[in-house]
Structure formats: C-alpha cells, structure tokens
Amino acid sequence: MRCPMPISLRMPIEKENKLKRLALKQGKSKTAIILEAMDEKLGLTKDRAALIRSLAGWMSDQEARALRNDLSCFGKIHDGDWP
C-alpha cells in the first residue's frame, strides 16, 4: 500500500473559513471534505444530483421533466384564490 501524498493548498481566507465551517458542521476534517470534493470532481463518486437520479430510477429524465412541468402550477399562488 502506498503512503498518502502530502499536498499544500493555498486558498483565499474566505474559502478556508467556509471549509472550516463545513467540516465542523459535518463533523469531519478539512482533509476529508477536500478528498470528498476531489473524488466527486474526478468521477470517483456520484454527485448529489446523480445519486438522487440513480436512486429514483423508476422514472426516466423525460418523465421526470413532464411531471415537474405538470406540477409547476402548484408552486404559484394567485391572490384571488385566497379570501
């Protein structure tokens, strides 16, 4: 087994602060967050949208788009509908 390769990463302080907050929120190390992001970007894991699509595989993309379009009317509020 190969030893992990150390790497130095320079990032703007704002990004580092966001990374720290995310790591704290998820209870993970900054390294774990960065490795997860790299795995996702390299295609080694599915991103959230791809994972949801694969788990909800009972509907094709075309069927899902049609359903989304059909249900879009429920997202609109018309003042005349409410007393």
C-alpha positions as CSV (number, residue, x, y, z in Angstrom):
1,M,0.0,0.0,0.0
2,R,1.3,3.4,-0.9
3,C,1.6,6.1,1.7
4,P,-0.7,9.2,1.3
5,M,0.9,12.0,-0.6
6,P,1.1,15.3,1.3
7,I,0.0,18.3,-0.5
8,S,0.0,22.0,0.2
9,L,-3.0,24.1,-0.8
10,R,-3.2,27.8,-0.9
11,M,-6.7,29.2,-0.8
12,P,-8.3,32.6,-0.1
13,I,-9.1,33.0,3.6
14,E,-12.9,33.2,2.8
15,K,-12.8,29.7,1.2
16,E,-10.8,28.4,4.1
17,N,-13.3,29.8,6.6
18,K,-16.2,28.1,4.6
19,L,-14.2,24.9,4.6
20,K,-13.7,25.0,8.3
21,R,-17.4,25.7,8.9
22,L,-18.5,22.9,6.6
23,A,-16.0,20.5,8.3
24,L,-17.4,21.4,11.8
25,K,-21.0,21.1,10.6
26,Q,-20.4,17.7,9.2
27,G,-18.1,16.5,12.0
28,K,-15.3,15.8,9.5
29,S,-11.7,17.1,9.0
30,K,-10.9,19.6,6.3
31,T,-8.9,16.9,4.6
32,A,-11.9,14.6,4.4
33,I,-14.1,17.4,2.9
34,I,-11.4,18.2,0.3
35,L,-10.9,14.5,-0.6
36,E,-14.7,14.0,-1.0
37,A,-14.8,17.0,-3.3
38,M,-11.9,15.7,-5.3
39,D,-13.5,12.2,-5.6
40,E,-16.7,13.8,-6.8
41,K,-14.9,16.0,-9.4
42,L,-12.8,13.1,-10.6
43,G,-15.9,11.0,-11.1
44,L,-15.0,8.5,-8.4
45,T,-18.2,9.1,-6.6
46,K,-21.6,10.4,-7.8
47,D,-22.5,13.9,-7.1
48,R,-25.7,14.5,-5.2
49,A,-27.9,15.1,-8.3
50,A,-26.6,11.9,-10.0
51,L,-27.1,9.9,-6.8
52,I,-30.7,11.1,-6.5
53,R,-31.4,10.3,-10.1
54,S,-29.9,6.8,-9.7
55,L,-32.0,6.1,-6.6
56,A,-35.1,7.4,-8.2
57,G,-34.6,5.3,-11.3
58,W,-38.2,4.4,-11.7
59,M,-38.8,7.5,-13.8
60,S,-36.9,8.5,-17.0
61,D,-35.5,12.0,-17.4
62,Q,-38.3,12.8,-19.9
63,E,-41.0,11.5,-17.5
64,A,-39.5,13.5,-14.6
65,R,-39.4,16.7,-16.7
66,A,-43.0,16.1,-17.7
67,L,-44.0,15.6,-14.1
68,R,-42.1,18.7,-13.0
69,N,-43.8,20.7,-15.7
70,D,-47.3,19.3,-14.8
71,L,-46.8,20.1,-11.1
72,S,-45.3,23.6,-11.6
73,C,-48.8,25.1,-11.3
74,F,-48.9,24.2,-7.6
75,G,-45.9,26.4,-7.0
76,K,-47.8,29.5,-8.0
77,I,-50.0,31.5,-5.6
78,H,-52.8,33.6,-7.0
79,D,-54.2,36.3,-4.6
80,G,-57.7,35.7,-5.9
81,D,-57.6,32.1,-4.7
82,W,-57.5,33.2,-1.0
83,P,-60.2,35.1,0.9
